[in-house]
């Protein structure tokens, strides 16, 4: 399949980005075209922003310079469920300093990779703390994983440095500074048991989770519009971080609702059902028209 095209295979469109989120864009553009062709319609703004997979420069620019909206619908792939809450994340770099020495000189070498491994093993304590918290009604618990680990130069040399990159998935209301404080406490506990350990943590990126009340008019309105098109009324949580965060932080209530499933996003044979694109467009159109009633 051409990276900038799609193939129609049965009832599916197969191609890069078909699910995440060209299908959602097709739905909202189709709904906007119908509303523009025939009223009544609200004062509607269609915003297409770039760079959501990296730094979200497009949405950040829109928030800073674009018009203010009363609320927003972000057409991420939700399988036509309304998702008013999403997780956030923080990235943390853990750097461990050892002492490089010939592999035969154990009395001189300090193994930075071993120290990193001790810390990684101790992070099970943080995972247990997360599991003990009261779960979020839509998102359950946060999580932590090791994304990368880099260290050493050759098997015959004690590694002088090791760098570990961690990702913590967070819940709405959780702050990165509180999480990294917990991670530092664990590092200090490990260092107390291993006096030669020399490590420090740095938070390199934070993207907070946000949420809209499940009983808000935005959520209820989308559910009711969906029922008009035989879409089951489902309210779920978005486990990924999404651009809706910028909108919510700017005081524009935003939820996710769109065709396709995250299970297909970023896959080698990414696909989306055409019927979901069509149904999503109809729900968006009905929702918008009811605002003017």
Secondary structure by P-SEA (a helix, b strand, c coil): cccccccccccccccccccccaaaaaaaaaaaaaaaacccccbbbbbbbccccccaaaaaaaaacbbbbcccccccccccbbbcccccbbbbbbbbbbbbcccccccccccaaaaaaaaaaaaaaaaaaaaacccccccccccccccbbbbbccccccccbbbbbbbbbbcccccaaaaaaaaaaaaaaaaaacccccccccccbbbbbbbcccccaaaaaaaaaaaaacccbbbbbccccccaaaaaaacbbbbbbbccccccccccbbbbbaaaaaaaaaaaaaaaaaaac
